[in-house]
Amino acid sequence: MILRIASRLLAVLLATAHLSPGAMAAEPIHLIVPTPPGSASDALGRAISTPWSQIGGRPVVIENVAGAGGTIGTARLVRSPNDGSTLAILSSNHSINPALYKKLPYDGVTDVTPIIMIGNIPSMLVASPGLEANTVAELIRLAQSGKKELVEGVVSGTSYQMASEIFKQHADISTSRIPYKGSGEVLRDLMGGELDIGFVAAQAAAPLVAAGKLKGIAVTTKARIDLAAQVPTAAESGLPKFQIDIWLGVFGPAGMNAASIAARRKEIELALEKPEAKRAMQLQGVEAIHMTQPEILSFLKKDLERNREIIQRMGMTIY
């Protein structure tokens, strides 16, 4: 308990080091990131936290609450005060989890308040450097040959699992799956040779692919991405109907009033216009999404239903 309190105090001090004394005295905004440090959500949250703090005059403190496909962090969000002091960066995982988990401690629509949509982030299928496959076609041939059972690291209960299942359905292959909490752990074991393949955040994989520590097999987006332009899309690699978009947005708990919603939305909009935020989005290959608050709610409802249909049709489960 003492260590947890000390860690949180240090985070507040670090986040407020650049602020004026008046701003430092203000109540901080707690930004929950339901994924581990180093994830795409975490990197983007940290990139916007400094300009957001400066614009809003309140320190923005990142709190990583990872686990169970983001449901632990989201559960923390919905239990938080609805005064605009606690928000979360949610992703496509949020619209997948209701169909994967039988008993969630919240409703994916009515227990959250949309604030702002940030953008789509790319993911990448990567392979261990020792795997005898460099392309999607070679990977499929290897899997179908029966010479080797591919060992796959899967970030369970996430968009990466969705990408994995849809890819294998399109490719008509199977793998031996090992569940992980985040992309960072998958990347570690891929480089160590304990895994053969895995779908991970492109921003985390790209430097390792460029350094020759991993093989970039394909990206899940419609077009190639700037941060790994040498890696082809799955569509151009022989799977023309394969495309997975992973969205990121900022949400609050249910019941936020209109003034709080408008204030937080404006602060984040201005923060996203700052050079450091734009640079972070570019480095991660984030494609900006612009939606009004009502449009986000409508989109979320449709995404939940679409994912539910896909998950039920494919018989996807958490592992």
C-alpha positions as CSV (number, residue, x, y, z in Angstrom):
1,M,0.0,0.0,0.0
2,I,2.8,2.4,1.0
3,L,4.6,1.7,-2.3
4,R,1.5,2.2,-4.3
5,I,0.8,5.6,-2.7
6,A,4.5,6.6,-3.2
7,S,4.4,5.5,-6.8
8,R,1.2,7.5,-7.5
9,L,2.7,10.6,-5.7
10,L,5.8,10.4,-7.9
11,A,3.6,10.2,-11.0
12,V,1.8,13.3,-10.0
13,L,5.1,15.2,-9.2
14,L,6.5,14.2,-12.6
15,A,3.4,15.2,-14.5
16,T,3.3,18.6,-12.7
17,A,7.0,19.5,-13.0
18,H,6.3,21.9,-15.9
19,L,3.2,23.6,-14.4
20,S,2.8,26.9,-12.6
21,P,2.3,26.8,-8.8
22,G,-1.4,27.6,-9.4
23,A,-1.8,24.7,-11.8
24,M,0.1,22.3,-9.5
25,A,-2.4,23.1,-6.7
26,A,-5.4,22.1,-9.0
27,E,-7.1,18.8,-8.7
28,P,-5.3,16.4,-11.2
29,I,-7.1,14.6,-14.0
30,H,-6.5,10.9,-13.8
31,L,-6.2,9.3,-17.2
32,I,-6.7,5.5,-16.9
33,V,-4.9,3.5,-19.6
34,P,-6.3,-0.1,-19.5
35,T,-3.2,-1.5,-21.1
36,P,0.5,-2.0,-19.9
37,P,3.2,0.7,-20.3
38,G,4.6,0.7,-23.8
39,S,1.3,0.0,-25.5
40,A,-0.1,2.2,-28.2
41,S,-2.7,3.6,-25.8
42,D,-0.1,4.3,-23.2
43,A,2.3,6.0,-25.6
44,L,-0.4,8.3,-27.0
45,G,-1.7,9.1,-23.5
46,R,1.7,10.1,-22.3
47,A,2.3,12.2,-25.5
48,I,-0.9,14.3,-25.0
49,S,-0.7,14.5,-21.2
50,T,1.9,17.3,-21.1
51,P,0.1,19.7,-23.6
52,W,-3.2,18.8,-22.0
53,S,-1.9,19.7,-18.6
54,Q,-0.7,23.0,-19.9
55,I,-3.9,23.8,-21.7
56,G,-6.3,22.8,-18.9
57,G,-4.1,24.1,-16.1
58,R,-4.4,20.8,-14.2
59,P,-1.9,18.0,-14.1
60,V,-2.9,14.9,-16.2
61,V,-1.7,11.7,-14.4
62,I,-1.4,8.5,-16.4
63,E,-2.6,5.4,-14.5
64,N,-1.9,2.0,-16.1
65,V,-4.6,-0.4,-15.0
66,A,-4.0,-3.4,-17.3
67,G,-5.5,-6.8,-17.5
68,A,-8.4,-8.9,-18.8
69,G,-8.4,-7.2,-22.2
70,G,-8.9,-3.8,-20.7
71,T,-11.9,-4.7,-18.6
72,I,-10.2,-4.0,-15.2
73,G,-9.2,-0.5,-16.2
74,T,-12.7,0.2,-17.6
75,A,-14.3,-1.1,-14.5
76,R,-12.2,1.4,-12.5
77,L,-13.4,4.1,-14.8
78,V,-17.1,3.4,-14.4
79,R,-16.8,3.4,-10.6
80,S,-15.0,6.8,-10.7
81,P,-16.6,10.2,-9.9
82,N,-18.4,11.7,-12.9
83,D,-17.0,15.2,-12.4
84,G,-14.6,15.0,-15.2
85,S,-11.6,14.3,-13.0
86,T,-11.2,10.7,-14.1
87,L,-11.2,9.6,-17.8
88,A,-9.8,6.7,-19.8
89,I,-8.3,6.0,-23.2
90,L,-10.4,3.1,-24.5
91,S,-9.9,1.2,-27.7
92,S,-11.7,-1.3,-29.9
93,N,-11.2,-3.8,-27.1
94,H,-14.1,-2.0,-25.4
95,S,-16.5,-3.0,-28.1
96,I,-15.2,-6.5,-28.3
97,N,-15.3,-7.4,-24.6
98,P,-19.1,-7.6,-24.1
99,A,-19.2,-10.4,-26.5
100,L,-16.2,-12.2,-25.1
101,Y,-16.9,-11.9,-21.3
102,K,-20.1,-13.4,-20.0
103,K,-20.3,-11.2,-16.9
104,L,-18.8,-7.7,-17.2
105,P,-19.3,-5.4,-14.2
106,Y,-20.5,-2.6,-16.5
107,D,-22.5,-1.9,-19.6
108,G,-20.3,-1.0,-22.6
109,V,-22.7,1.8,-23.7
110,T,-24.7,3.1,-20.8
111,D,-21.9,3.1,-18.2
112,V,-19.5,5.3,-20.2
113,T,-19.5,8.9,-21.6
114,P,-17.9,9.5,-25.0
115,I,-15.6,12.5,-24.9
116,I,-13.5,12.5,-28.1
117,M,-12.4,10.0,-30.7
118,I,-8.6,10.1,-31.4
119,G,-7.9,7.8,-34.3
120,N,-7.2,4.4,-35.7
121,I,-4.0,2.7,-34.9
122,P,-2.3,0.0,-37.0
123,S,-1.3,-3.5,-35.8
124,M,1.2,-5.8,-37.4
125,L,1.7,-9.6,-37.8
126,V,5.3,-10.3,-36.9
127,A,7.4,-13.4,-36.7
128,S,10.4,-14.6,-34.9
129,P,13.6,-14.0,-36.9
130,G,14.3,-17.7,-37.0
131,L,11.0,-18.7,-38.6
132,E,11.2,-20.1,-42.1
133,A,8.7,-17.7,-43.5
134,N,9.0,-14.1,-44.7
135,T,5.7,-13.4,-46.3
136,V,2.0,-14.2,-45.7
137,A,2.1,-16.8,-48.5
138,E,5.2,-18.5,-47.0
139,L,3.6,-18.5,-43.6
140,I,0.4,-20.1,-44.9
141,R,2.4,-22.8,-46.8
142,L,4.5,-23.5,-43.6
143,A,1.4,-23.8,-41.5
144,Q,-0.4,-26.0,-44.0
145,S,2.6,-28.2,-44.6
146,G,2.3,-30.0,-41.3
147,K,6.1,-29.7,-40.8
148,K,5.6,-27.3,-37.9
149,E,2.9,-26.2,-35.6
150,L,3.1,-22.4,-35.3
151,V,3.2,-21.1,-31.7
152,E,1.4,-17.9,-31.5
153,G,1.4,-15.3,-28.8
154,V,-2.1,-13.8,-28.4
155,V,-3.0,-10.7,-26.4
156,S,-6.2,-12.3,-25.1
157,G,-9.5,-10.5,-25.2
158,T,-8.3,-7.7,-27.5
159,S,-8.5,-6.4,-31.0
160,Y,-5.2,-8.3,-31.6
161,Q,-7.0,-11.5,-30.8
162,M,-9.8,-10.5,-33.2
163,A,-7.2,-9.8,-35.9
164,S,-5.6,-13.2,-35.2
165,E,-8.8,-15.2,-35.5
166,I,-10.0,-13.4,-38.7
167,F,-6.6,-13.8,-40.3
168,K,-6.5,-17.5,-39.6
169,Q,-10.0,-17.9,-40.9
170,H,-9.0,-16.1,-44.2
171,A,-5.7,-18.0,-44.4
172,D,-7.3,-21.4,-43.5
173,I,-4.6,-22.1,-40.9
174,S,-4.4,-22.9,-37.2
175,T,-1.9,-22.2,-34.5
176,S,-1.0,-23.3,-30.9
177,R,-2.0,-20.2,-28.9
178,I,-0.5,-18.8,-25.8
179,P,-2.3,-15.9,-24.0
180,Y,-0.5,-12.7,-23.0
181,K,-1.5,-9.5,-21.3
182,G,0.1,-7.1,-23.8
183,S,2.1,-6.6,-27.0
184,G,5.4,-6.0,-25.1
185,E,5.4,-9.5,-23.6
186,V,4.6,-11.0,-27.0
187,L,7.5,-9.1,-28.6
188,R,9.9,-10.2,-25.9
189,D,9.1,-13.9,-26.4
190,L,9.1,-13.6,-30.2
191,M,12.7,-12.2,-30.1
192,G,13.6,-14.9,-27.6
193,G,12.4,-17.6,-30.0
194,E,9.7,-18.9,-27.6
195,L,7.0,-17.8,-30.1
196,D,6.7,-18.0,-33.9
197,I,4.2,-15.3,-34.7
198,G,1.9,-12.7,-33.1
199,F,-0.3,-9.7,-33.8
200,V,0.9,-6.7,-31.9
201,A,0.9,-2.9,-31.9
202,A,2.7,-1.7,-35.0
203,Q,4.3,1.2,-33.2
204,A,6.0,-1.2,-30.8
205,A,7.0,-3.7,-33.5
206,A,8.3,-1.3,-36.2
207,P,11.7,-0.5,-34.6
208,L,12.4,-4.2,-34.0
209,V,11.5,-5.0,-37.5
210,A,13.7,-2.3,-38.8
211,A,16.6,-3.5,-36.7
212,G,16.2,-7.1,-38.0
213,K,15.2,-8.4,-34.6
214,L,11.7,-9.5,-35.9
215,K,10.2,-10.1,-39.3
216,G,7.3,-7.9,-40.3
217,I,4.9,-10.2,-42.2
218,A,1.9,-7.8,-42.8
219,V,0.1,-4.8,-41.4
220,T,-3.7,-5.0,-40.8
221,T,-4.5,-1.6,-42.3
222,K,-6.0,-0.8,-45.7
223,A,-2.7,0.8,-46.9
224,R,0.9,0.6,-45.8
225,I,2.0,2.7,-42.9
226,D,4.8,5.3,-42.8
227,L,6.5,3.9,-39.7
228,A,7.0,0.5,-41.5
229,A,6.6,1.2,-45.2
230,Q,8.5,-1.9,-46.1
231,V,5.9,-4.2,-44.5
232,P,3.0,-5.0,-46.9
233,T,-0.6,-5.1,-46.1
234,A,-2.3,-8.5,-45.6
235,A,-4.7,-7.5,-48.5
236,E,-1.8,-7.0,-51.0
237,S,-0.2,-10.2,-49.7
238,G,-3.0,-12.5,-50.9
239,L,-5.8,-11.9,-48.4
240,P,-7.8,-9.1,-50.2
241,K,-10.7,-9.0,-47.7
242,F,-8.6,-8.8,-44.6
243,Q,-8.5,-5.4,-42.8
244,I,-8.7,-4.6,-39.1
245,D,-9.0,-1.1,-37.7
246,I,-8.3,-0.4,-34.0
247,W,-9.8,2.8,-32.7
248,L,-8.7,4.9,-29.7
249,G,-10.9,7.4,-27.9
250,V,-11.2,9.2,-24.5
251,F,-14.2,8.3,-22.4
252,G,-15.5,9.2,-19.0
253,P,-17.9,7.5,-16.5
254,A,-21.6,7.8,-17.1
255,G,-23.5,10.8,-15.9
256,M,-20.9,13.5,-16.8
257,N,-22.6,16.9,-17.3
258,A,-22.4,18.8,-20.5
259,A,-20.0,21.4,-19.2
260,S,-17.5,18.8,-18.1
261,I,-17.7,16.9,-21.4
262,A,-17.3,20.1,-23.4
263,A,-14.3,21.3,-21.3
264,R,-12.4,18.0,-21.5
265,R,-13.1,17.6,-25.2
266,K,-11.8,21.1,-26.0
267,E,-8.7,20.6,-23.9
268,I,-7.9,17.3,-25.7
269,E,-8.7,18.8,-29.1
270,L,-6.2,21.6,-28.5
271,A,-3.6,19.1,-27.0
272,L,-3.8,17.0,-30.2
273,E,-2.9,20.1,-32.2
274,K,0.4,20.5,-30.4
275,P,3.6,19.4,-32.2
276,E,4.5,16.7,-29.7
277,A,1.1,15.1,-30.0
278,K,1.1,15.3,-33.8
279,R,4.6,13.8,-33.8
280,A,3.5,10.9,-31.5
281,M,0.5,10.2,-33.7
282,Q,2.7,10.2,-36.8
283,L,5.2,7.9,-35.2
284,Q,2.5,5.4,-34.3
285,G,0.8,5.6,-37.6
286,V,-2.4,6.9,-36.1
287,E,-5.1,8.0,-38.6
288,A,-7.1,10.7,-37.0
289,I,-10.9,10.3,-36.6
290,H,-13.2,13.3,-36.2
291,M,-16.6,12.6,-34.7
292,T,-19.0,14.6,-32.7
293,Q,-20.0,13.2,-29.3
294,P,-23.4,11.9,-30.5
295,E,-21.6,10.3,-33.5
296,I,-19.2,8.5,-31.1
297,L,-22.1,7.0,-29.2
298,S,-23.8,5.8,-32.4
299,F,-20.5,4.4,-33.7
300,L,-19.9,2.6,-30.4
301,K,-23.4,0.9,-30.5
302,K,-22.9,-0.3,-34.1
303,D,-19.3,-1.5,-33.3
304,L,-20.5,-3.5,-30.4
305,E,-23.2,-5.2,-32.5
306,R,-20.8,-5.8,-35.4
307,N,-18.2,-7.4,-33.1
308,R,-20.8,-9.5,-31.3
309,E,-22.0,-11.0,-34.6
310,I,-18.4,-11.7,-35.7
311,I,-17.4,-13.3,-32.4
312,Q,-20.5,-15.5,-32.2
313,R,-20.1,-16.6,-35.8
314,M,-16.5,-17.5,-35.3
315,G,-17.0,-19.0,-31.9
316,M,-14.2,-16.9,-30.4
317,T,-13.4,-17.4,-26.7
318,I,-10.9,-15.9,-24.3
319,Y,-7.7,-17.9,-23.8
